[in-house]
Structures are given as C-alpha cells and as structure tokens.
Amino acid sequence: LPSQQKGVGMNEPLVDAEGFPRDDIDLYQVRTARHNIICLQNDHKALMKQVEEALHQLHAREKEKHAKDEAEALAEAMSQSQSLLQAFAKVNAVTPGSPASISGLQVDDEIVEFGSVNVNNFQNLQNIATVVQHSEGRPLSVTVIRSGKKVHVGLTPKRWAGKGLLG
C-alpha cells in the first residue's frame, strides 16, 4: 500500500481510538488499494483453483492411460503365453546317437519353439530346415511340451554318422 510508511496495511484500523476517520492518512487511497489487492487475491485464488482442477484431470487421465496400458500389456502377455504353449510340430522319431538324441529330445515331444520358429510364424517344415542350416554347430533353444510340462532343450545341429543335421 502507498501509505504503508504510516503503518497502514491490509488490516490496520482506519479510525482512531474514538471511532473517527484517521486524518493522518489518505483514506480514499488506502480503501482503493485494499480493494485492488482483494480483487487480485480473488483472481489468484480462482486461477489456482483452475490450475488444481486441470492437474487433477491430467493425473486422472494419466492414471487411466497407465491402467489401460497395463491391461493391454497383460492381455498381450496372456495371448503370447497361450500362443507360446501351442505346439506346431510333434517329434515322431529320434535316431539313437544323433544330435537330437544327445540333446534329450524324445518321441512324442510337442515342439512349441524351435530357435526363432514358433506357432505365430511357422508355415511348414521348411522353416525348421532353414533354421537348422543357419545354426549348424551353434546351440538352438528348443521348447517342447512333454507330458503336459514345458521343457527347454539345447539342440546343436551338426554333421554326424547318420542323415541330416538333427537325426
């Protein structure tokens, strides 16, 4: 306030001890300044309320989006885990002494993953042959379902006494 040097702020009395208007200050100027300050404080409160509401909406949207993303990720993981447990081929023979035999593959194992091949990208046995040719001498991760359980097998395609790279 312009008259603050005389000890007049927002709350000091504008009347003297006897209840008469003070004559040491410009009452009109003090009242006008107080009015302007109160208007500005009210505007500030209204703005802060708008900011607060906007922040609440923003955080609510963010929370909603996060929950939706989490639900989508969970649904995707569920569908992937279901598709991962779908076999696309079955082992019908394992030649003794072959790389397949050494790795522990067994007849009736249902193949779920063979290297990079799974139920989502398997078209025909040529897919597996391609993976085998490109992995000669390098271990492949093979996942099978054996007696209802998921089993991981490390299979290294390589040349041996018999036909092919697997047996």
C-alpha positions in Angstrom: 0.0 0.0 0.0 1.2 3.5 -0.8 0.6 4.6 2.8 2.4 1.7 4.4 5.1 4.0 5.9 2.4 5.3 8.3 1.8 1.7 9.5 -1.3 1.1 7.4 -1.6 -2.3 5.7 -4.5 -4.6 4.9 -5.8 -5.0 8.4 -5.0 -1.9 10.5 -7.9 0.3 11.6 -8.9 3.3 9.5 -10.5 5.0 12.5 -8.9 6.5 15.6 -9.5 5.4 19.2 -12.7 7.5 19.3 -14.1 5.9 16.1 -13.4 8.9 13.9 -11.7 8.5 10.5 -7.9 8.9 10.8 -6.7 12.3 9.5 -3.0 11.2 9.1 -3.7 9.0 6.0 -5.4 9.4 2.7 -8.5 7.1 3.4 -9.6 7.0 -0.2 -6.2 5.9 -1.4 -6.0 3.2 1.3 -9.5 1.9 0.6 -8.8 1.8 -3.2 -5.5 0.0 -2.7 -7.1 -2.6 -0.3 -10.0 -3.1 -2.8 -7.5 -3.7 -5.7 -5.4 -6.1 -3.6 -8.5 -8.1 -2.6 -9.6 -8.3 -6.2 -6.2 -9.5 -7.3 -6.2 -12.1 -4.4 -9.6 -13.4 -5.6 -8.4 -13.6 -9.2 -5.3 -15.5 -7.9 -7.5 -17.9 -5.9 -9.7 -18.6 -9.0 -6.7 -19.2 -11.2 -5.1 -21.5 -8.7 -8.4 -23.5 -8.4 -8.4 -23.8 -12.2 -4.8 -25.0 -12.2 -5.6 -27.5 -9.4 -8.6 -28.9 -11.3 -6.5 -29.1 -14.5 -3.8 -31.0 -12.6 -6.4 -33.4 -11.2 -7.8 -34.1 -14.7 -4.3 -34.5 -16.1 -3.3 -37.0 -13.4 -6.6 -38.8 -13.7 -6.1 -39.2 -17.5 -2.5 -40.3 -16.9 -3.7 -42.9 -14.3 -6.4 -44.1 -16.6 -4.0 -44.3 -19.5 -1.5 -46.2 -17.3 -4.2 -48.7 -16.2 -5.3 -49.1 -19.8 -1.7 -49.7 -21.0 -1.1 -52.2 -18.1 -4.3 -54.1 -19.0 -3.3 -54.2 -22.7 0.2 -55.4 -21.8 -1.3 -58.1 -19.6 -3.7 -59.2 -22.3 -0.9 -59.3 -24.8 1.3 -61.3 -22.4 -1.6 -63.7 -21.8 -2.2 -64.2 -25.5 1.5 -64.6 -26.1 1.8 -67.2 -23.3 -1.1 -69.0 -24.8 0.3 -68.9 -28.2 3.7 -69.9 -26.8 2.2 -73.1 -25.4 0.7 -74.1 -28.7 2.7 -76.8 -30.4 3.2 -76.6 -34.2 5.0 -80.0 -34.7 5.5 -83.3 -32.9 8.6 -85.4 -32.7 7.8 -88.9 -34.2 11.2 -90.4 -34.3 14.7 -89.8 -32.7 17.6 -91.7 -34.1 19.9 -93.0 -31.3 23.3 -91.3 -31.3 22.0 -88.3 -33.3 22.3 -84.6 -32.2 18.6 -84.7 -31.4 19.0 -87.8 -29.2 22.1 -86.3 -27.4 20.1 -83.1 -26.7 17.4 -85.1 -25.0 14.6 -84.7 -27.5 12.1 -87.6 -27.1 9.4 -89.2 -29.3 6.0 -87.5 -28.8 7.6 -84.2 -27.6 5.4 -81.4 -29.0 7.5 -78.6 -30.3 6.4 -75.1 -29.1 9.6 -73.2 -30.1 12.4 -74.2 -32.4 15.0 -71.4 -32.4 13.1 -68.4 -33.8 10.2 -70.5 -35.1 7.0 -70.6 -33.1 3.3 -71.1 -33.7 2.9 -67.5 -34.9 5.4 -67.7 -37.8 5.5 -71.5 -38.6 4.3 -72.2 -42.1 5.9 -75.6 -43.0 8.8 -77.8 -42.0 11.0 -75.9 -44.5 11.0 -73.1 -41.8 12.7 -75.5 -39.4 15.1 -76.8 -42.0 16.2 -73.2 -42.7 16.9 -72.5 -39.0 18.8 -75.8 -38.7 21.0 -75.0 -41.8 21.8 -71.5 -40.4 22.6 -72.9 -37.0 25.0 -75.7 -37.8 27.4 -76.0 -34.9 25.6 -73.4 -32.8 23.2 -74.4 -30.0 19.5 -73.7 -30.6 16.9 -73.2 -27.9 14.1 -75.6 -28.4 11.0 -75.6 -26.2 8.7 -78.7 -26.1 5.7 -79.9 -24.2 6.5 -83.2 -22.7 3.8 -85.0 -20.6 2.0 -81.6 -20.1 5.1 -79.8 -18.9 7.1 -77.2 -20.7 10.7 -78.4 -21.2 13.7 -76.4 -22.6 16.2 -78.4 -24.7 19.6 -77.1 -26.0 20.0 -78.7 -29.5 23.1 -78.2 -31.6 22.6 -79.2 -35.3 25.8 -80.8 -36.6 27.1 -83.4 -39.0 27.1 -86.9 -37.6 27.2 -90.5 -38.9 23.5 -90.5 -39.9 21.4 -88.4 -42.3 20.8 -84.7 -41.8 22.0 -82.4 -39.1 19.4 -83.5 -36.4 18.5 -87.2 -36.7 
